[in-house]
Amino acid sequence: MRHASEAVTRDPGRGVITTALSIGLVFYVTALRLYFGAHVDLMPEEAYYWNYSRHLALGYLDHPPMVAWLIRAGTALLGHTALGVRIGAVLCGLVTSVFVYRLTRNLYGRSSAALALALAQAMPFFFLQGLLMTPDTPLTAAWAASLYFLERALIGGKTRAWLWAGLSLGLGMLSKYTIGLLGLGTLVYLVVDADARPWLRRVEPYAAAALAFAIFSPVIVWNAEHHWASFAFQTARRLAGRPRFALPALIGAAIVLITPTGFAAMVRAVIPRRGGSPPDAGRRAARRFLLCALLVPISVFVLFSLRRQVKLDWTGTTWLAALPLIAFELVDAGRRGTSMMRRAWRASMLPTIGVLSVAYPIGLYHLAHGLPGLGYDRHIELLPVGWRQLGRRIDAVDERFRREHGSSPLVVGMDRYVIASELAFYGSARPDPVANTTSGHLFGGMGLMYERWFAPDRQLGRTLLLVSLDRSSLEEPAVPAAAASLGPIRAGALMRNGHFIRDYYYRFAYGYRGPPAVR
């Protein structure tokens, strides 16, 4: 087995200033996350996962339970606040940073590690995963820890690291299923690397895999009790629909997630370099390990994108393996004799980090408080803006109804989960908003977990307060068909600092009779 000292290269410079600046950047970014995590409205996805935490379970239709457990712990600590929802994300961001630094230091030395640490703060994907609470957040922390411990086992020769790798992979599997691709990349490395191959005849890798699946077993139990719903949702659903060539979208997403400069440096780092002195065994092992951890998952996404649509964040965590490669590529580009292009990439990285470090607080301030003279995109469903205000408006409608009728209606957000989730979180003036807010699945649409939390046949006879951002959804034929009578459609406008955000609409539906499938 190779030891860490063989993989660590001599720093091209002392690196003390770079390390100090990177640590300063960690403190700066953490301060941004704490302040704006408390003041920016929840994203619809975050509010949906907060609803997970109000319905604790071993699994959910669309994700494993880790995000719910972290949100439940955060809100138990900090209360019913946005920061309570997001404090787990801030901590996961710090965990990710620690393991990125330690992994890169083991493989390429302190100068590269300091730069990788800076990149883990500044690149858009990693910055946001330390701020927003989604399943990708604990997944990223677990993926970074898994990479570190797998490196310690496979390159550092540390037998006990397999135990920690199994623990990290198991926690990752409780976060999001895609960490299985890292396991696949590790298997490929064990096969293609001659020095690592003997591990296939030892018990430790198999014990690590067994530990990971033991930690993951609650999700298996939940799926077995629910007709394998989550596994089916993440497989058959992804393959459904008409074929669509989405490779350009996948590449575009990568450029957005790690910046154009980072993407260019990553491509250059992946391409084998010709000429120069051959790297030592440790350096070759480090590169091969990172390439397997990076390219195997990316290859799966590339193949998928040839026939199916992809999402912006799908490849995000896979770029963790690219951070050491990018950092070393940029640090090594500073030596004499390198090409002008490589030196240009190196020179552009510091301005990139600087621009992002200024852009993040400006953009977040606009979301939290608004910038003078600047309005908002009308697609509120894509922005964490206006949800507190909408919650107060619907609370007022609910209060008037309670005064007149002595009971509260069931609030129904007329989409899959966006409106319902936000109104459940920001409906603080309504009695038990979690138990009295659901989605448009009551009228035949898809409601994800709301379909399980609010079965239509259990809502029969209730009065519903329908809320929508699109008037037409309150006029669809399914609405009058599912109610004994309807009230008029009323409208309102969300504003901030004199700027229009978005219209919203609501109406009452009396005597809910269920969608046609229920009746």
Secondary structure as a PSIPRED ss2 file (coil, helix, strand):
# PSIPRED VFORMAT (PSIPRED V4.0)

   1 M C   1.000  0.000  0.000
   2 R C   1.000  0.000  0.000
   3 H C   1.000  0.000  0.000
   4 A H   0.000  1.000  0.000
   5 S H   0.000  1.000  0.000
   6 E H   0.000  1.000  0.000
   7 A H   0.000  1.000  0.000
   8 V C   1.000  0.000  0.000
   9 T C   1.000  0.000  0.000
  10 R C   1.000  0.000  0.000
  11 D C   1.000  0.000  0.000
  12 P C   1.000  0.000  0.000
  13 G C   1.000  0.000  0.000
  14 R C   1.000  0.000  0.000
  15 G C   1.000  0.000  0.000
  16 V H   0.000  1.000  0.000
  17 I H   0.000  1.000  0.000
  18 T H   0.000  1.000  0.000
  19 T H   0.000  1.000  0.000
  20 A H   0.000  1.000  0.000
  21 L H   0.000  1.000  0.000
  22 S H   0.000  1.000  0.000
  23 I H   0.000  1.000  0.000
  24 G H   0.000  1.000  0.000
  25 L H   0.000  1.000  0.000
  26 V H   0.000  1.000  0.000
  27 F H   0.000  1.000  0.000
  28 Y H   0.000  1.000  0.000
  29 V H   0.000  1.000  0.000
  30 T H   0.000  1.000  0.000
  31 A H   0.000  1.000  0.000
  32 L H   0.000  1.000  0.000
  33 R H   0.000  1.000  0.000
  34 L H   0.000  1.000  0.000
  35 Y H   0.000  1.000  0.000
  36 F H   0.000  1.000  0.000
  37 G H   0.000  1.000  0.000
  38 A H   0.000  1.000  0.000
  39 H H   0.000  1.000  0.000
  40 V C   1.000  0.000  0.000
  41 D C   1.000  0.000  0.000
  42 L C   1.000  0.000  0.000
  43 M C   1.000  0.000  0.000
  44 P H   0.000  1.000  0.000
  45 E H   0.000  1.000  0.000
  46 E H   0.000  1.000  0.000
  47 A H   0.000  1.000  0.000
  48 Y H   0.000  1.000  0.000
  49 Y H   0.000  1.000  0.000
  50 W H   0.000  1.000  0.000
  51 N H   0.000  1.000  0.000
  52 Y H   0.000  1.000  0.000
  53 S H   0.000  1.000  0.000
  54 R H   0.000  1.000  0.000
  55 H C   1.000  0.000  0.000
  56 L C   1.000  0.000  0.000
  57 A C   1.000  0.000  0.000
  58 L C   1.000  0.000  0.000
  59 G C   1.000  0.000  0.000
  60 Y C   1.000  0.000  0.000
  61 L C   1.000  0.000  0.000
  62 D C   1.000  0.000  0.000
  63 H C   1.000  0.000  0.000
  64 P C   1.000  0.000  0.000
  65 P C   1.000  0.000  0.000
  66 M H   0.000  1.000  0.000
  67 V H   0.000  1.000  0.000
  68 A H   0.000  1.000  0.000
  69 W H   0.000  1.000  0.000
  70 L H   0.000  1.000  0.000
  71 I H   0.000  1.000  0.000
  72 R H   0.000  1.000  0.000
  73 A H   0.000  1.000  0.000
  74 G H   0.000  1.000  0.000
  75 T H   0.000  1.000  0.000
  76 A H   0.000  1.000  0.000
  77 L H   0.000  1.000  0.000
  78 L H   0.000  1.000  0.000
  79 G C   1.000  0.000  0.000
  80 H C   1.000  0.000  0.000
  81 T C   1.000  0.000  0.000
  82 A H   0.000  1.000  0.000
  83 L H   0.000  1.000  0.000
  84 G H   0.000  1.000  0.000
  85 V H   0.000  1.000  0.000
  86 R H   0.000  1.000  0.000
  87 I H   0.000  1.000  0.000
  88 G H   0.000  1.000  0.000
  89 A H   0.000  1.000  0.000
  90 V H   0.000  1.000  0.000
  91 L H   0.000  1.000  0.000
  92 C H   0.000  1.000  0.000
  93 G H   0.000  1.000  0.000
  94 L H   0.000  1.000  0.000
  95 V H   0.000  1.000  0.000
  96 T H   0.000  1.000  0.000
  97 S H   0.000  1.000  0.000
  98 V H   0.000  1.000  0.000
  99 F H   0.000  1.000  0.000
 100 V H   0.000  1.000  0.000
 101 Y H   0.000  1.000  0.000
 102 R H   0.000  1.000  0.000
 103 L H   0.000  1.000  0.000
 104 T H   0.000  1.000  0.000
 105 R H   0.000  1.000  0.000
 106 N H   0.000  1.000  0.000
 107 L H   0.000  1.000  0.000
 108 Y H   0.000  1.000  0.000
 109 G C   1.000  0.000  0.000
 110 R H   0.000  1.000  0.000
 111 S H   0.000  1.000  0.000
 112 S H   0.000  1.000  0.000
 113 A H   0.000  1.000  0.000
 114 A H   0.000  1.000  0.000
 115 L H   0.000  1.000  0.000
 116 A H   0.000  1.000  0.000
 117 L H   0.000  1.000  0.000
 118 A H   0.000  1.000  0.000
 119 L H   0.000  1.000  0.000
 120 A H   0.000  1.000  0.000
 121 Q H   0.000  1.000  0.000
 122 A H   0.000  1.000  0.000
 123 M C   1.000  0.000  0.000
 124 P H   0.000  1.000  0.000
 125 F H   0.000  1.000  0.000
 126 F H   0.000  1.000  0.000
 127 F H   0.000  1.000  0.000
 128 L H   0.000  1.000  0.000
 129 Q H   0.000  1.000  0.000
 130 G C   1.000  0.000  0.000
 131 L C   1.000  0.000  0.000
 132 L C   1.000  0.000  0.000
 133 M C   1.000  0.000  0.000
 134 T C   1.000  0.000  0.000
 135 P C   1.000  0.000  0.000
 136 D H   0.000  1.000  0.000
 137 T H   0.000  1.000  0.000
 138 P H   0.000  1.000  0.000
 139 L H   0.000  1.000  0.000
 140 T H   0.000  1.000  0.000
 141 A H   0.000  1.000  0.000
 142 A H   0.000  1.000  0.000
 143 W H   0.000  1.000  0.000
 144 A H   0.000  1.000  0.000
 145 A H   0.000  1.000  0.000
 146 S H   0.000  1.000  0.000
 147 L H   0.000  1.000  0.000
 148 Y H   0.000  1.000  0.000
 149 F H   0.000  1.000  0.000
 150 L H   0.000  1.000  0.000
 151 E H   0.000  1.000  0.000
 152 R H   0.000  1.000  0.000
 153 A H   0.000  1.000  0.000
 154 L H   0.000  1.000  0.000
 155 I C   1.000  0.000  0.000
 156 G C   1.000  0.000  0.000
 157 G C   1.000  0.000  0.000
 158 K C   1.000  0.000  0.000
 159 T C   1.000  0.000  0.000
 160 R C   1.000  0.000  0.000
 161 A H   0.000  1.000  0.000
 162 W H   0.000  1.000  0.000
 163 L H   0.000  1.000  0.000
 164 W H   0.000  1.000  0.000
 165 A H   0.000  1.000  0.000
 166 G H   0.000  1.000  0.000
 167 L H   0.000  1.000  0.000
 168 S H   0.000  1.000  0.000
 169 L H   0.000  1.000  0.000
 170 G H   0.000  1.000  0.000
 171 L H   0.000  1.000  0.000
 172 G H   0.000  1.000  0.000
 173 M H   0.000  1.000  0.000
 174 L C   1.000  0.000  0.000
 175 S C   1.000  0.000  0.000
 176 K C   1.000  0.000  0.000
 177 Y H   0.000  1.000  0.000
 178 T H   0.000  1.000  0.000
 179 I H   0.000  1.000  0.000
 180 G H   0.000  1.000  0.000
 181 L H   0.000  1.000  0.000
 182 L H   0.000  1.000  0.000
 183 G H   0.000  1.000  0.000
 184 L H   0.000  1.000  0.000
 185 G H   0.000  1.000  0.000
 186 T H   0.000  1.000  0.000
 187 L H   0.000  1.000  0.000
 188 V H   0.000  1.000  0.000
 189 Y H   0.000  1.000  0.000
 190 L H   0.000  1.000  0.000
 191 V H   0.000  1.000  0.000
 192 V H   0.000  1.000  0.000
 193 D C   1.000  0.000  0.000
 194 A C   1.000  0.000  0.000
 195 D C   1.000  0.000  0.000
 196 A C   1.000  0.000  0.000
 197 R H   0.000  1.000  0.000
 198 P H   0.000  1.000  0.000
 199 W H   0.000  1.000  0.000
 200 L H   0.000  1.000  0.000
 201 R H   0.000  1.000  0.000
 202 R C   1.000  0.000  0.000
 203 V C   1.000  0.000  0.000
 204 E H   0.000  1.000  0.000
 205 P H   0.000  1.000  0.000
 206 Y H   0.000  1.000  0.000
 207 A H   0.000  1.000  0.000
 208 A H   0.000  1.000  0.000
 209 A H   0.000  1.000  0.000
 210 A H   0.000  1.000  0.000
 211 L H   0.000  1.000  0.000
 212 A H   0.000  1.000  0.000
 213 F H   0.000  1.000  0.000
 214 A H   0.000  1.000  0.000
 215 I H   0.000  1.000  0.000
 216 F H   0.000  1.000  0.000
 217 S H   0.000  1.000  0.000
 218 P H   0.000  1.000  0.000
 219 V H   0.000  1.000  0.000
 220 I H   0.000  1.000  0.000
 221 V H   0.000  1.000  0.000
 222 W H   0.000  1.000  0.000
 223 N H   0.000  1.000  0.000
 224 A H   0.000  1.000  0.000
 225 E H   0.000  1.000  0.000
 226 H C   1.000  0.000  0.000
 227 H C   1.000  0.000  0.000
 228 W C   1.000  0.000  0.000
 229 A H   0.000  1.000  0.000
 230 S H   0.000  1.000  0.000
 231 F H   0.000  1.000  0.000
 232 A H   0.000  1.000  0.000
 233 F H   0.000  1.000  0.000
 234 Q H   0.000  1.000  0.000
 235 T H   0.000  1.000  0.000
 236 A H   0.000  1.000  0.000
 237 R H   0.000  1.000  0.000
 238 R H   0.000  1.000  0.000
 239 L H   0.000  1.000  0.000
 240 A C   1.000  0.000  0.000
 241 G C   1.000  0.000  0.000
 242 R C   1.000  0.000  0.000
 243 P C   1.000  0.000  0.000
 244 R C   1.000  0.000  0.000
 245 F C   1.000  0.000  0.000
 246 A C   1.000  0.000  0.000
 247 L H   0.000  1.000  0.000
 248 P H   0.000  1.000  0.000
 249 A H   0.000  1.000  0.000
 250 L H   0.000  1.000  0.000
 251 I H   0.000  1.000  0.000
 252 G H   0.000  1.000  0.000
 253 A H   0.000  1.000  0.000
 254 A H   0.000  1.000  0.000
 255 I H   0.000  1.000  0.000
 256 V H   0.000  1.000  0.000
 257 L H   0.000  1.000  0.000
 258 I H   0.000  1.000  0.000
 259 T C   1.000  0.000  0.000
 260 P H   0.000  1.000  0.000
 261 T H   0.000  1.000  0.000
 262 G H   0.000  1.000  0.000
 263 F H   0.000  1.000  0.000
 264 A H   0.000  1.000  0.000
 265 A H   0.000  1.000  0.000
 266 M H   0.000  1.000  0.000
 267 V H   0.000  1.000  0.000
 268 R H   0.000  1.000  0.000
 269 A H   0.000  1.000  0.000
 270 V H   0.000  1.000  0.000
 271 I C   1.000  0.000  0.000
 272 P C   1.000  0.000  0.000
 273 R C   1.000  0.000  0.000
 274 R C   1.000  0.000  0.000
 275 G C   1.000  0.000  0.000
 276 G C   1.000  0.000  0.000
 277 S C   1.000  0.000  0.000
 278 P C   1.000  0.000  0.000
 279 P C   1.000  0.000  0.000
 280 D C   1.000  0.000  0.000
 281 A H   0.000  1.000  0.000
 282 G H   0.000  1.000  0.000
 283 R H   0.000  1.000  0.000
 284 R H   0.000  1.000  0.000
 285 A H   0.000  1.000  0.000
 286 A H   0.000  1.000  0.000
 287 R H   0.000  1.000  0.000
 288 R H   0.000  1.000  0.000
 289 F H   0.000  1.000  0.000
 290 L H   0.000  1.000  0.000
 291 L H   0.000  1.000  0.000
 292 C H   0.000  1.000  0.000
 293 A H   0.000  1.000  0.000
 294 L H   0.000  1.000  0.000
 295 L H   0.000  1.000  0.000
 296 V H   0.000  1.000  0.000
 297 P H   0.000  1.000  0.000
 298 I H   0.000  1.000  0.000
 299 S H   0.000  1.000  0.000
 300 V H   0.000  1.000  0.000
 301 F H   0.000  1.000  0.000
 302 V H   0.000  1.000  0.000
 303 L H   0.000  1.000  0.000
 304 F H   0.000  1.000  0.000
 305 S H   0.000  1.000  0.000
 306 L C   1.000  0.000  0.000
 307 R C   1.000  0.000  0.000
 308 R C   1.000  0.000  0.000
 309 Q C   1.000  0.000  0.000
 310 V C   1.000  0.000  0.000
 311 K C   1.000  0.000  0.000
 312 L C   1.000  0.000  0.000
 313 D C   1.000  0.000  0.000
 314 W C   1.000  0.000  0.000
 315 T C   1.000  0.000  0.000
 316 G H   0.000  1.000  0.000
 317 T H   0.000  1.000  0.000
 318 T H   0.000  1.000  0.000
 319 W H   0.000  1.000  0.000
 320 L H   0.000  1.000  0.000
 321 A C   1.000  0.000  0.000
 322 A H   0.000  1.000  0.000
 323 L H   0.000  1.000  0.000
 324 P H   0.000  1.000  0.000
 325 L H   0.000  1.000  0.000
 326 I H   0.000  1.000  0.000
 327 A H   0.000  1.000  0.000
 328 F H   0.000  1.000  0.000
 329 E H   0.000  1.000  0.000
 330 L H   0.000  1.000  0.000
 331 V H   0.000  1.000  0.000
 332 D H   0.000  1.000  0.000
 333 A C   1.000  0.000  0.000
 334 G C   1.000  0.000  0.000
 335 R C   1.000  0.000  0.000
 336 R C   1.000  0.000  0.000
 337 G C   1.000  0.000  0.000
 338 T C   1.000  0.000  0.000
 339 S C   1.000  0.000  0.000
 340 M H   0.000  1.000  0.000
 341 M H   0.000  1.000  0.000
 342 R H   0.000  1.000  0.000
 343 R H   0.000  1.000  0.000
 344 A H   0.000  1.000  0.000
 345 W H   0.000  1.000  0.000
 346 R H   0.000  1.000  0.000
 347 A H   0.000  1.000  0.000
 348 S H   0.000  1.000  0.000
 349 M H   0.000  1.000  0.000
 350 L H   0.000  1.000  0.000
 351 P H   0.000  1.000  0.000
 352 T H   0.000  1.000  0.000
 353 I H   0.000  1.000  0.000
 354 G H   0.000  1.000  0.000
 355 V H   0.000  1.000  0.000
 356 L H   0.000  1.000  0.000
 357 S H   0.000  1.000  0.000
 358 V H   0.000  1.000  0.000
 359 A H   0.000  1.000  0.000
 360 Y H   0.000  1.000  0.000
 361 P H   0.000  1.000  0.000
 362 I H   0.000  1.000  0.000
 363 G H   0.000  1.000  0.000
 364 L H   0.000  1.000  0.000
 365 Y H   0.000  1.000  0.000
 366 H H   0.000  1.000  0.000
 367 L H   0.000  1.000  0.000
 368 A H   0.000  1.000  0.000
 369 H C   1.000  0.000  0.000
 370 G C   1.000  0.000  0.000
 371 L C   1.000  0.000  0.000
 372 P C   1.000  0.000  0.000
 373 G C   1.000  0.000  0.000
 374 L C   1.000  0.000  0.000
 375 G C   1.000  0.000  0.000
 376 Y C   1.000  0.000  0.000
 377 D C   1.000  0.000  0.000
 378 R C   1.000  0.000  0.000
 379 H C   1.000  0.000  0.000
 380 I H   0.000  1.000  0.000
 381 E H   0.000  1.000  0.000
 382 L H   0.000  1.000  0.000
 383 L C   1.000  0.000  0.000
 384 P C   1.000  0.000  0.000
 385 V C   1.000  0.000  0.000
 386 G C   1.000  0.000  0.000
 387 W H   0.000  1.000  0.000
 388 R H   0.000  1.000  0.000
 389 Q H   0.000  1.000  0.000
 390 L H   0.000  1.000  0.000
 391 G H   0.000  1.000  0.000
 392 R H   0.000  1.000  0.000
 393 R H   0.000  1.000  0.000
 394 I H   0.000  1.000  0.000
 395 D H   0.000  1.000  0.000
 396 A H   0.000  1.000  0.000
 397 V H   0.000  1.000  0.000
 398 D H   0.000  1.000  0.000
 399 E H   0.000  1.000  0.000
 400 R H   0.000  1.000  0.000
 401 F H   0.000  1.000  0.000
 402 R H   0.000  1.000  0.000
 403 R H   0.000  1.000  0.000
 404 E H   0.000  1.000  0.000
 405 H H   0.000  1.000  0.000
 406 G C   1.000  0.000  0.000
 407 S C   1.000  0.000  0.000
 408 S C   1.000  0.000  0.000
 409 P C   1.000  0.000  0.000
 410 L E   0.000  0.000  1.000
 411 V E   0.000  0.000  1.000
 412 V E   0.000  0.000  1.000
 413 G E   0.000  0.000  1.000
 414 M C   1.000  0.000  0.000
 415 D C   1.000  0.000  0.000
 416 R C   1.000  0.000  0.000
 417 Y C   1.000  0.000  0.000
 418 V H   0.000  1.000  0.000
 419 I H   0.000  1.000  0.000
 420 A H   0.000  1.000  0.000
 421 S H   0.000  1.000  0.000
 422 E H   0.000  1.000  0.000
 423 L H   0.000  1.000  0.000
 424 A H   0.000  1.000  0.000
 425 F H   0.000  1.000  0.000
 426 Y H   0.000  1.000  0.000
 427 G C   1.000  0.000  0.000
 428 S C   1.000  0.000  0.000
 429 A C   1.000  0.000  0.000
 430 R C   1.000  0.000  0.000
 431 P C   1.000  0.000  0.000
 432 D C   1.000  0.000  0.000
 433 P C   1.000  0.000  0.000
 434 V C   1.000  0.000  0.000
 435 A C   1.000  0.000  0.000
 436 N C   1.000  0.000  0.000
 437 T E   0.000  0.000  1.000
 438 T E   0.000  0.000  1.000
 439 S E   0.000  0.000  1.000
 440 G H   0.000  1.000  0.000
 441 H H   0.000  1.000  0.000
 442 L H   0.000  1.000  0.000
 443 F H   0.000  1.000  0.000
 444 G C   1.000  0.000  0.000
 445 G C   1.000  0.000  0.000
 446 M C   1.000  0.000  0.000
 447 G C   1.000  0.000  0.000
 448 L C   1.000  0.000  0.000
 449 M C   1.000  0.000  0.000
 450 Y H   0.000  1.000  0.000
 451 E H   0.000  1.000  0.000
 452 R H   0.000  1.000  0.000
 453 W H   0.000  1.000  0.000
 454 F C   1.000  0.000  0.000
 455 A C   1.000  0.000  0.000
 456 P H   0.000  1.000  0.000
 457 D H   0.000  1.000  0.000
 458 R H   0.000  1.000  0.000
 459 Q C   1.000  0.000  0.000
 460 L C   1.000  0.000  0.000
 461 G C   1.000  0.000  0.000
 462 R C   1.000  0.000  0.000
 463 T C   1.000  0.000  0.000
 464 L E   0.000  0.000  1.000
 465 L E   0.000  0.000  1.000
 466 L E   0.000  0.000  1.000
 467 V E   0.000  0.000  1.000
 468 S E   0.000  0.000  1.000
 469 L C   1.000  0.000  0.000
 470 D C   1.000  0.000  0.000
 471 R H   0.000  1.000  0.000
 472 S H   0.000  1.000  0.000
 473 S H   0.000  1.000  0.000
 474 L H   0.000  1.000  0.000
 475 E C   1.000  0.000  0.000
 476 E C   1.000  0.000  0.000
 477 P C   1.000  0.000  0.000
 478 A H   0.000  1.000  0.000
 479 V H   0.000  1.000  0.000
 480 P H   0.000  1.000  0.000
 481 A H   0.000  1.000  0.000
 482 A C   1.000  0.000  0.000
 483 A E   0.000  0.000  1.000
 484 A E   0.000  0.000  1.000
 485 S E   0.000  0.000  1.000
 486 L E   0.000  0.000  1.000
 487 G C   1.000  0.000  0.000
 488 P C   1.000  0.000  0.000
 489 I C   1.000  0.000  0.000
 490 R E   0.000  0.000  1.000
 491 A E   0.000  0.000  1.000
 492 G E   0.000  0.000  1.000
 493 A E   0.000  0.000  1.000
 494 L E   0.000  0.000  1.000
 495 M E   0.000  0.000  1.000
 496 R E   0.000  0.000  1.000
 497 N C   1.000  0.000  0.000
 498 G C   1.000  0.000  0.000
 499 H E   0.000  0.000  1.000
 500 F E   0.000  0.000  1.000
 501 I E   0.000  0.000  1.000
 502 R E   0.000  0.000  1.000
 503 D E   0.000  0.000  1.000
 504 Y E   0.000  0.000  1.000
 505 Y E   0.000  0.000  1.000
 506 Y E   0.000  0.000  1.000
 507 R E   0.000  0.000  1.000
 508 F E   0.000  0.000  1.000
 509 A E   0.000  0.000  1.000
 510 Y E   0.000  0.000  1.000
 511 G E   0.000  0.000  1.000
 512 Y E   0.000  0.000  1.000
 513 R C   1.000  0.000  0.000
 514 G C   1.000  0.000  0.000
 515 P C   1.000  0.000  0.000
 516 P C   1.000  0.000  0.000
 517 A C   1.000  0.000  0.000
 518 V C   1.000  0.000  0.000
 519 R C   1.000  0.000  0.000
